[in-house]
Amino acid sequence: MLPLLFLLFGCDAVCQVNTILPSEADAFYQNAMQNLKPAVRILIEKNAGKLTGQKVNKDSLMRELQKDPLLRTASAGDLKAITVLILVQASKNADNNLKELVLQKRNDGNKNDAEKEKDKQYASLLLENKSEIAQKVALIMMQNSLSPEMTLDKFK
């Protein structure tokens, strides 16, 4: 997939991806998401969707999570774990958006130069955000000893 993006958008966009999500984050995501209550999964997906094309501020995200009635009994560790899940989902959303851009590339004959440039800028933003998300996830997981085996028992 990365070679396609390179050919599609050139080095300016692709060269910005310098950090990938830790494999532990993906394993944690897979393990946690399959066991969480549907309402918590929806909350994670909704918040991840809000991050599409946005700069991610994990502190403001955690403050918003603290206000959510569904998470009122959550500990600080639970909130950090849910923050990681939201960030991983946001990264997955960015992957899907990038795939859509690649597929749309086939129809670029119908686009003018301004639309093509807008697509390049959007791809660049998505790639930059993916890199920032990966850095934030790695830092949260390292600082908080989150592991793939960790469970969020009160949200099952």
N, C-alpha and C positions, 0 to 999 in steps of 0.2 A: 504494500500500500504506500509506503513512504516513497519509493521511486516514482510512483504515479504522481504523488503530490509534488515531488521535485520537478518533474517534467511540466506539470500543470502550472505551478505558480513560481517556479524559479527559486534560486537560492535564498533570496531575501526572506521569503516566508518560512521555508523549511529549516533554514539554518538557525532559526530562533528556538527550535525544540532542542534543548540541551539537557533536559531532565525528564526521565520517564517515571511513572508510578512504580513504587517498590512492589515486588511480587507479593510481599506480605500483605500489602494494602488490598490487592486484588483478592487474595485468599480470604482475608478478613471480611471483605465485602460479600463475597460469595457465601461464606458461612453464615454471616449475620443476616443477610437479606432473606435467606430461605426460612429463617426461624422467627422473624419479627412479625408482630401483628400487622394485618393489612393497613390499618390506620397509620402506623409508624412508617411503613414502606411508602405510603402515599405522601406523607409529610416529607420524607427524604427526596422523593422524586419531584415534588412540587418546589421545594427549596433549591434543588439542583437546577431545575428549569429556569428559575429566576436568575441564576448565575450565568446563563448563556450569553456570551458576548460582553460580560461585565468583569471588571477587576474584582478579584476575590479578597475580601477582608475577613479573615477567620474570627477576629474578635467581635466584629459587628454581627456576624452570622451566629456566633454563640450567644450574644445578647438577645437576638431575636428568638433563638431556640428557647431560652430561659422563660420568655413570655408566653410560649405556647402552652395552652392548658393540658395538652396531651403529655407534655414533658415536665409538668410542675413537680413531680416526685423524683426527677432525674438528678443524680449526683453530678458533680463536676466531671468525673471520669466518664459517666454515661454521655454527657453532652459533648465531650471531646470525641468519643467514639462515634456518636451520631454525626458530628461535624465531618469526621473522616469519611463516613458513608456518603454524606452529601457531596463532598468534594470528589470522591471516586465516581459517583453517579454523574456529576458535572463533567468530569473528564470523558466518561463514556458518551455523554450527550455531544460533546465537542467532536469525538471520533465520528459519530453518526452524521453530524453536520458537515464534517470534512468529506465523508464518503458521498453525501448528497452533492456537494460541490463538484466532486470528480465526475459523478454521473451526469451532472448538468453541463459539464464541459463539452459533451458531445453536441449540445444544442447551442453552443456559443456563436455559431454562424448567424443566429438571429439576434445577437446582442450587439449593442454599439460599444465603443471603446470605454465610455464612462461606466457602463454596467459591468464590463469585464474588469475594470480597475476596482470597482466596488467589491466584486467577488474576491479579488486578490487581497484587498485590505481586510475583508472579513475573515478570510482564511488565515491571514497573518495574525489577526487578533485572536482567533481560536487557538492557533499554535502557541502563541505567547502565553495565553491563559492556561493551556494544558501544562506548559512548562512550570508556570508559577504554582499551579495546583499540585503538581508532583512534588515540588520543593516543600510546600506547606504540609502535605500529607506525610512526607518522609520525616519532617521535623516533629510533627505532632506524635507520630507513632514512636519515634525515638525518645522523645521527652516523657511520654506517658506509658511506655512499655506496653503498647497495644500489640496484641499478637493475633494471628488467625484463629487461635483457639478461644479467645476471649468471647464471652457471651454476654448479652444484654438481657439477663433473665427477667427483669421486671417488665420488659417490652415484648415478651413472647406471647 
